């Protein structure tokens, strides 16, 4: 049942309103730190497995536990921010994330690490939805466009940067701590952001008689069940050789998603407060944007995961060298993400399909550069730069365009929806393309791995071409 009480709003006190740049820096730093933890563990996983004597399923849950909790709870995190205040929930999530990072770094066994990773993901789910909401409610006009551009650049740069930072920290083996600094590094950063956040984030005040929506706990349970049934078999299916329960779980997820949609629509018709407001789903371009974001994030995550397996597993590269390989992709992604709005206006409608096509060509180029089982040499790096540019063009304009027409009061729903789609896209990318690569490896050695990687890059290119087709179809309509 919907309750009507005073709604937490953002204050207009001069101390915070004069510092929008500081606000943006603080929330994007928190966003970047949380995103690092989605990917940083990929590089550290072999060391964690050795030092904690973890089994295959255990190490997969260490990697996936964070992302599953993150994806399941994101929309609820957005609703909580809308209900009790974006500043309060952001700082609460940051505190939970920082404490869980410390616990992860001190974990004594695999079970503890998995549990703390889930808590870490829950902290991110509280913290990250508030970032877009704070941007939407603080900036207007061209300032909002610039802020969203910085947000989109940070969002997927964190994926590649996680590989780089993870490689540096694991290879450094600081004070003989092995993998633990990949978690402990968050602690001082989180504490600094907590202090700065209390100073620069606008205060939540109870003003007016705004309508506060209930948390929709039945919808939350249906969504959590749907996402869990989808993600768990995707993460563990390859390790378990895809037994019957994985297929039943995937089928059950489709059924629960349908039940969730029907329940939410019925709740809206009855005047209730659905977890996702139906009017957000009816915003022009949101549906297509969700598909494109899922596609580009699946390609991004699948590319990083499979290439990491090839570099470290087949070519025997160190965590540092493998991580630094992704530096050009991250750097170019950030550069293009921050500058594409300044490009000529006549090119703007073509950026998204061009980005997908450039991503497809780059994926094929990576496969060709590594097809002989070698390291690819210098020709590999221009291709990796092109991959960063393609991913940025396929992602940034889509996100900015989708949110441009979202009303400020719908910012929480929109941010939760698109962030959940982002996480599901990454999970699907790792599971699908990772399974394809692992299943295609015909034997030991770099050449066999390179052949499997070639098949994986073909699939990556196919999905990217599909994303380009969706963009062209949307433009024609």
Phi, psi and omega per residue, in radians:
X1 nan 2.416 -3.106
X2 -1.407 2.355 3.075
X3 -1.864 2.660 3.137
X4 -2.112 1.913 -3.141
X5 -2.479 -3.096 3.084
X6 -1.164 2.361 -3.093
X7 -1.699 2.323 3.075
X8 -1.089 2.227 3.128
X9 -2.148 2.968 3.110
X10 -1.541 2.343 -3.092
X11 -1.253 2.880 3.072
X12 -2.014 0.578 -3.126
X13 -1.306 2.579 -2.964
X14 -1.197 -0.455 -3.109
X15 -1.048 -0.655 -3.107
X16 -1.673 -0.635 -3.056
X17 -1.204 -0.329 3.110
X18 -1.464 -0.089 -3.049
X19 -2.183 0.928 3.131
X20 -1.119 -0.555 3.110
X21 -1.137 -0.689 3.102
X22 -1.171 -0.703 3.083
X23 -1.024 -0.830 -3.124
X24 -1.075 -0.732 -3.138
X25 -1.089 -0.740 -3.098
X26 -1.185 -0.830 -3.082
X27 -1.230 -0.598 3.109
X28 -1.274 -0.533 3.045
X29 -1.133 -0.726 3.077
X30 -1.125 -0.719 3.098
X31 -1.036 -0.816 -3.101
X32 -1.108 -0.758 -3.137
X33 -1.070 -0.762 -3.140
X34 -1.161 -0.683 -3.136
X35 -1.185 -0.577 3.094
X36 -0.957 -0.671 -3.047
X37 -1.285 -0.213 3.025
X38 -1.218 -0.585 -3.004
X39 -2.035 -0.366 -3.017
X40 -1.098 -0.495 -3.099
X41 -1.275 -0.385 3.109
X42 -0.984 -0.777 -3.113
X43 -1.245 -0.609 -3.096
X44 -1.446 -0.213 -3.013
X45 -0.962 -0.781 3.133
X46 -1.052 -0.697 3.118
X47 -1.193 -0.730 3.094
X48 -1.049 -0.776 -3.108
X49 -1.069 -0.708 -3.130
X50 -1.227 -0.844 -3.025
X51 -1.275 -0.536 3.130
X52 -1.752 0.040 -3.116
X53 0.921 0.790 -3.099
X54 -1.432 2.511 3.037
X55 -1.375 3.073 -3.120
X56 -1.073 -0.816 3.131
X57 -1.128 -0.656 -3.132
X58 -1.095 -0.802 -3.111
X59 -1.210 -0.543 3.066
X60 -1.143 -0.682 3.121
X61 -1.234 -0.537 3.035
X62 -1.058 -0.750 3.141
X63 -1.248 -0.749 -2.965
X64 -1.585 -0.394 -3.067
X65 -0.998 -0.709 3.108
X66 -1.054 -0.873 -3.032
X67 -1.219 -0.634 3.136
X68 -1.127 -0.864 3.116
X69 -1.070 -0.684 3.127
X70 -1.047 -0.872 -3.101
X71 -1.174 -0.712 -3.072
X72 -1.164 -0.667 -2.971
X73 -1.750 -0.010 -3.060
X74 -1.049 -0.819 -3.074
X75 -1.172 -0.645 3.067
X76 -1.125 -0.662 3.072
X77 -1.058 -0.715 3.092
X78 -1.103 -0.735 3.131
X79 -1.127 -0.711 3.115
X80 -1.082 -0.691 3.088
X81 -1.092 -0.702 3.122
X82 -1.187 -0.495 -3.042
X83 -1.513 -0.807 -3.026
X84 -2.022 -0.010 3.049
X85 2.086 2.247 -3.078
X86 -1.172 -0.641 3.122
X87 -1.116 -0.848 -3.106
X88 -1.046 -0.827 -3.053
X89 -1.240 -0.643 3.107
X90 -1.080 -0.819 -3.136
X91 -1.170 -0.648 3.078
X92 -1.093 -0.818 3.124
X93 -1.089 -0.690 3.116
X94 -1.110 -0.695 3.113
X95 -1.143 -0.754 3.114
X96 -1.107 -0.775 -3.141
X97 -1.068 -0.766 -3.110
X98 -1.143 -0.777 3.128
X99 -1.127 -0.721 3.137
X100 -1.169 -0.580 3.087
X101 -1.100 -0.742 3.079
X102 -1.076 -0.760 3.129
X103 -1.116 -0.683 3.095
X104 -1.076 -0.765 -3.121
X105 -1.152 -0.376 -3.137
X106 -1.833 0.073 -3.076
X107 -1.021 2.423 -3.083
X108 -1.653 -0.343 -3.135
X109 -2.638 3.087 -3.059
X110 -1.124 -0.722 -3.123
X111 -1.048 -0.780 3.106
X112 -1.093 -0.733 -3.104
X113 -1.130 -0.710 3.101
X114 -1.073 -0.811 -3.114
X115 -1.080 -0.778 -3.129
X116 -1.210 -0.533 3.074
X117 -1.139 -0.663 3.093
X118 -1.099 -0.769 3.104
X119 -1.095 -0.691 3.102
X120 -1.048 -0.752 3.092
X121 -1.107 -0.655 3.098
X122 -1.126 -0.691 3.077
X123 -1.070 -0.727 3.095
X124 -1.105 -0.660 -3.132
X125 -1.136 -0.524 3.038
X126 -1.327 -0.686 -2.983
X127 -1.380 -0.847 -2.911
X128 -1.215 -0.689 3.128
X129 -1.043 -0.446 -3.129
X130 -1.236 -0.367 -3.096
X131 -1.098 -0.939 3.128
X132 -1.101 -0.694 -3.133
X133 -1.094 -0.753 3.112
X134 -1.125 -0.672 3.092
X135 -1.120 -0.826 -3.107
X136 -1.075 -0.636 -3.053
X137 -1.540 -0.252 -3.091
X138 -1.734 -0.645 -3.027
X139 -1.906 2.625 3.078
X140 -2.366 2.812 3.044
X141 1.020 -2.402 -3.095
X142 -1.128 -0.546 3.098
X143 -1.100 -0.649 3.096
X144 -1.174 -0.708 3.125
X145 -1.059 -0.765 3.121
X146 -1.129 -0.724 3.139
X147 -1.127 -0.716 3.109
X148 -1.176 -0.562 3.067
X149 -1.128 -0.744 3.082
X150 -1.129 -0.673 3.114
X151 -1.077 -0.834 -3.106
X152 -1.160 -0.583 3.102
X153 -1.162 -0.707 3.121
X154 -1.188 -0.640 -2.959
X155 -1.018 -0.948 -3.099
X156 -1.631 -0.274 3.010
X157 -1.080 -0.568 3.121
X158 -1.017 -0.527 -3.141
X159 -1.123 -0.942 -3.137
X160 -1.233 -0.659 -3.134
X161 -1.118 -0.539 3.087
X162 -1.058 -0.664 3.095
X163 -1.124 -0.744 -3.105
X164 -1.160 -0.900 -3.107
X165 -1.099 -0.713 3.107
X166 -1.051 -0.741 3.119
X167 -1.105 -0.728 3.141
X168 -1.113 -0.819 -3.061
X169 -1.203 -0.724 -3.131
X170 -1.177 -0.759 -3.119
X171 -1.180 -0.549 3.139
X172 -1.192 -0.524 3.122
X173 0.820 0.985 -3.030
X174 -1.038 2.134 3.108
X175 0.936 0.503 3.124
X176 1.245 0.390 -3.077
X177 -1.574 -0.054 3.042
X178 1.075 -2.055 -3.050
X179 -1.446 -0.267 -2.963
X180 -1.075 -0.577 3.127
X181 -1.080 -0.344 3.119
X182 -1.128 -0.396 3.048
X183 -1.725 -0.734 -3.058
X184 -1.150 -0.434 3.137
X185 -1.087 -0.412 3.139
X186 -1.251 -0.405 -2.987
X187 -1.152 -0.970 3.125
X188 -1.121 -0.632 3.123
X189 -1.119 -0.776 3.140
X190 -1.092 -0.707 3.128
X191 -1.124 -0.722 3.106
X192 -1.102 -0.763 -3.134
X193 -1.152 -0.582 3.078
X194 -1.109 -0.766 3.136
X195 -1.127 -0.834 -3.135
X196 -1.147 -0.641 -3.127
X197 -1.077 -0.657 3.113
X198 -1.152 -0.350 -3.102
X199 -1.650 -0.609 -2.981
X200 -1.895 -0.320 3.140
X201 -1.351 2.371 -3.133
X202 -1.108 2.413 -3.083
X203 -1.245 2.524 3.044
X204 -1.457 2.241 3.121
X205 -2.235 2.621 3.084
X206 -1.567 1.730 -3.106
X207 -2.244 2.393 3.107
X208 1.352 -3.114 -3.135
X209 -1.964 0.792 -3.121
X210 -1.064 2.703 -3.086
X211 -1.533 2.030 -3.141
X212 -1.706 2.195 -3.079
X213 -1.504 2.611 3.085
X214 -1.222 2.957 -3.076
X215 -1.398 -0.190 3.137
X216 0.954 1.105 -3.100
X217 -1.102 -0.679 3.052
X218 -1.045 -0.710 3.089
X219 -1.115 -0.693 3.101
X220 -1.052 -0.780 -3.137
X221 -1.125 -0.717 3.109
X222 -1.132 -0.739 3.132
X223 -1.159 -0.758 3.134
X224 -1.068 -0.747 3.109
X225 -1.119 -0.724 -3.134
X226 -1.095 -0.844 -3.104
X227 -1.170 -0.691 3.135
X228 -1.128 -0.772 3.125
X229 -1.118 -0.476 3.105
X230 -1.415 -0.808 -2.972
X231 -1.388 -0.669 -3.078
X232 -1.046 -0.863 3.100
X233 -1.175 -0.534 3.098
X234 -1.140 -0.622 -3.127
X235 -1.370 -0.732 -3.020
X236 -1.730 -0.128 -3.043
X237 -1.050 -0.782 -3.108
X238 -1.115 -0.748 -3.134
X239 -1.099 -0.643 -3.097
X240 -1.600 0.082 -3.128
X241 1.101 0.621 3.018
X242 0.873 1.115 3.073
X243 -1.239 3.101 -3.054
X244 -1.040 -0.656 -3.071
X245 -1.082 -0.520 3.138
X246 -1.165 -0.708 3.139
X247 -1.233 -0.672 3.074
X248 -1.108 -0.676 3.123
X249 -1.136 -0.759 3.112
X250 -1.094 -0.742 3.085
X251 -1.112 -0.706 3.112
X252 -1.112 -0.567 3.113
X253 -1.120 -0.672 3.107
X254 -1.113 -0.713 3.122
X255 -1.114 -0.806 -3.121
X256 -1.170 -0.606 3.067
X257 -1.078 -0.706 3.109
X258 -1.134 -0.743 3.106
X259 -1.105 -0.723 3.106
X260 -1.032 -0.818 3.141
X261 -1.082 -0.745 3.140
X262 -1.150 -0.706 3.132
X263 -1.126 -0.788 -3.118
X264 -1.103 -0.719 3.120
X265 -1.120 -0.738 3.119
X266 -1.132 -0.689 3.125
X267 -1.106 -0.687 3.122
X268 -1.146 -0.708 3.131
X269 -1.115 -0.538 -3.138
X270 -1.457 0.049 3.132
X271 1.464 0.249 3.128
X272 -1.441 -2.900 -3.087
X273 -2.115 1.500 -3.139
X274 -1.135 2.739 -3.103
X275 -1.021 -0.711 3.054
X276 -2.073 2.096 -3.130
X277 -1.099 2.199 -3.137
X278 -0.976 -0.521 -3.129
X279 -1.149 -0.457 3.075
X280 -1.182 -0.714 3.118
X281 -1.162 -0.388 3.127
X282 -1.582 -0.055 3.081
X283 -1.079 2.268 -3.100
X284 -0.945 2.216 3.049
X285 1.602 -0.196 -3.084
X286 -1.143 -0.773 -3.122
X287 -1.073 -0.832 3.125
X288 -1.158 -0.653 3.118
X289 -1.102 -0.695 3.125
X290 -1.074 -0.740 3.113
X291 -1.108 -0.762 -3.117
X292 -1.178 -0.715 3.124
X293 -1.122 -0.738 3.099
X294 -1.058 -0.716 -3.124
X295 -1.153 -0.831 -3.080
X296 -1.205 -0.615 3.103
X297 -1.235 -0.608 3.078
X298 -1.136 -0.745 3.108
X299 -1.131 -0.772 -3.132
X300 -1.039 -0.922 -3.096
X301 -1.177 -0.717 3.127
X302 -1.122 -0.675 3.102
X303 -1.104 -0.856 -3.132
X304 -1.082 -0.762 -3.064
X305 -1.169 -0.861 -3.077
X306 -1.216 -0.671 3.134
X307 -1.198 -0.601 3.062
X308 -1.101 -0.771 3.097
X309 -1.031 -0.728 -3.115
X310 -1.189 -0.801 -3.067
X311 -1.159 -0.790 -3.089
X312 -1.460 -0.718 -3.066
X313 -1.371 -0.886 -3.046
X314 -1.521 -0.730 -3.102
X315 -1.575 -0.162 3.075
X316 1.206 0.443 3.133
X317 -1.289 2.665 3.083
X318 -1.215 2.852 3.088
X319 -1.040 -0.652 -3.136
X320 -1.141 -0.867 -3.107
X321 -1.127 -0.749 3.124
X322 -1.099 -0.723 3.135
X323 -1.142 -0.726 -3.129
X324 -1.185 -0.369 3.096
X325 -1.009 -0.523 -3.096
X326 -1.531 0.013 3.120
X327 -0.986 -0.827 3.137
X328 -1.055 -0.665 3.117
X329 -1.085 -0.789 -3.126
X330 -1.147 -0.757 -3.085
X331 -1.133 -0.794 -3.114
X332 -1.221 -0.632 3.084
X333 -1.020 -0.837 3.140
X334 -1.098 -0.731 -3.127
X335 -1.112 -0.840 -3.139
X336 -1.168 -0.681 3.140
X337 -1.065 -0.518 -3.129
X338 -1.558 -0.238 -3.007
X339 -2.082 -0.185 -3.006
X340 -1.066 -0.496 -3.123
X341 -1.173 -0.341 -3.116
X342 -1.549 -0.063 -3.136
X343 -1.256 2.811 -3.076
X344 -0.927 2.468 -3.068
X345 -1.053 -0.572 -3.106
X346 -1.178 -0.323 -3.140
X347 -1.563 -0.321 -3.009
X348 -0.980 -0.765 -3.126
X349 -1.137 -0.314 -3.080
X350 -1.686 -0.097 -2.999
X351 -1.098 -0.775 -3.069
X352 -1.150 -0.947 3.105
X353 -1.076 -0.653 3.106
X354 -1.105 -0.670 3.109
X355 -1.103 -0.762 3.103
X356 -1.102 -0.738 -3.133
X357 -1.174 -0.664 3.082
X358 -1.144 -0.655 3.071
X359 -1.094 -0.750 3.120
X360 -1.080 -0.805 3.138
X361 -1.108 -0.655 -3.137
X362 -1.187 -0.696 3.101
X363 -1.054 -0.778 3.097
X364 -1.119 -0.634 3.123
X365 -1.138 -0.670 3.088
X366 -1.113 -0.778 3.112
X367 -1.050 -0.716 3.140
X368 -1.202 -0.672 -3.113
X369 -1.157 -0.497 -3.064
X370 -1.875 0.137 -2.974
X371 -1.174 -0.400 -3.123
X372 -1.542 0.082 -3.135
X373 1.515 0.078 3.117
X374 -1.598 -2.980 -3.103
X375 -1.518 -0.160 3.141
X376 1.582 -0.412 3.108
X377 1.094 -2.792 -3.106
X378 -1.105 -0.576 3.126
X379 -1.036 -0.354 -3.128
X380 -1.186 -0.574 -2.988
X381 -1.253 -0.682 3.016
X382 -1.063 -0.586 3.114
X383 -1.171 -0.711 3.106
X384 -1.139 -0.630 3.053
X385 -1.102 -0.754 3.119
X386 -1.104 -0.624 3.086
X387 -1.077 -0.762 3.107
X388 -1.071 -0.726 3.125
X389 -1.143 -0.758 -3.135
X390 -1.101 -0.787 3.130
X391 -1.099 -0.692 3.134
X392 -1.120 -0.750 -3.133
X393 -1.224 -0.533 3.134
X394 -1.377 -0.295 -3.047
X395 -1.881 -0.958 -3.005
X396 -0.991 -0.950 -3.133
X397 -1.088 -0.550 3.118
X398 -1.148 -0.858 -3.126
X399 -1.101 -0.808 -3.120
X400 -1.093 -0.758 3.138
X401 -1.137 -0.672 -3.115
X402 -1.157 -0.652 -3.071
X403 -1.548 -0.159 -3.054
X404 -1.105 -0.564 -3.090
X405 -1.792 0.092 3.118
X406 -1.365 2.272 3.137
X407 -1.250 2.608 -3.123
X408 -0.941 -0.637 -3.116
X409 -1.243 -0.251 3.097
X410 -1.773 0.118 -3.063
X411 -1.058 -0.684 -3.112
X412 -1.111 -0.797 3.132
X413 -1.109 -0.775 -3.108
X414 -1.139 -0.751 -3.131
X415 -1.147 -0.712 3.107
X416 -1.122 -0.738 3.138
X417 -1.099 -0.896 -3.072
X418 -1.219 -0.591 3.086
X419 -1.191 -0.657 3.077
X420 -1.133 -0.740 3.091
X421 -1.048 -0.699 3.115
X422 -1.044 -0.824 -3.120
X423 -1.165 -0.723 3.115
X424 -1.132 -0.659 3.088
X425 -1.067 -0.735 3.125
X426 -1.146 -0.749 3.113
X427 -1.078 -0.782 -3.141
X428 -1.120 -0.686 3.137
X429 -1.099 -0.811 3.127
X430 -1.106 -0.783 -3.080
X431 -1.197 -0.850 -3.047
X432 -1.235 -0.922 -3.094
X433 -1.303 -0.551 3.053
X434 -1.135 -0.749 3.110
X435 -1.129 -0.699 3.118
X436 -1.078 -0.780 -3.138
X437 -1.132 -0.867 -3.096
X438 -1.116 -0.643 3.119
X439 -1.268 -0.396 -3.089
X440 -1.567 -0.215 3.127
X441 -1.198 1.994 -3.020
X442 -1.494 -0.229 -3.109
X443 3.111 -3.089 -3.140
X444 -1.278 2.866 3.063
X445 1.832 2.753 -3.080
X446 -1.201 -0.622 -3.093
X447 -1.170 -0.737 3.124
X448 -1.100 -0.707 3.106
X449 -1.142 -0.684 3.136
X450 -1.110 -0.659 3.097
X451 -1.128 -0.731 3.095
X452 -1.137 -0.693 3.107
X453 -1.093 -0.652 3.095
X454 -1.051 -0.731 3.087
X455 -1.122 -0.687 3.116
X456 -1.120 -0.707 -3.140
X457 -1.192 -0.536 3.035
X458 -1.083 -0.753 3.121
X459 -1.162 -0.711 3.084
X460 -1.034 -0.770 3.137
X461 -1.105 -0.670 -3.140
X462 -1.103 -0.746 3.116
X463 -1.151 -0.675 3.114
X464 -1.119 -0.710 3.092
X465 -1.107 -0.673 3.069
X466 -1.063 -0.724 3.087
X467 -1.076 -0.679 3.083
X468 -1.108 -0.684 -3.140
X469 -1.131 -0.692 3.097
X470 -1.099 -0.708 3.118
X471 -1.106 -0.763 3.137
X472 -1.179 -0.647 3.109
X473 -1.132 -0.753 3.128
X474 -1.106 -0.660 -3.136
X475 -1.176 -0.708 3.137
X476 -1.100 -0.747 -3.138
X477 -1.141 nan nan
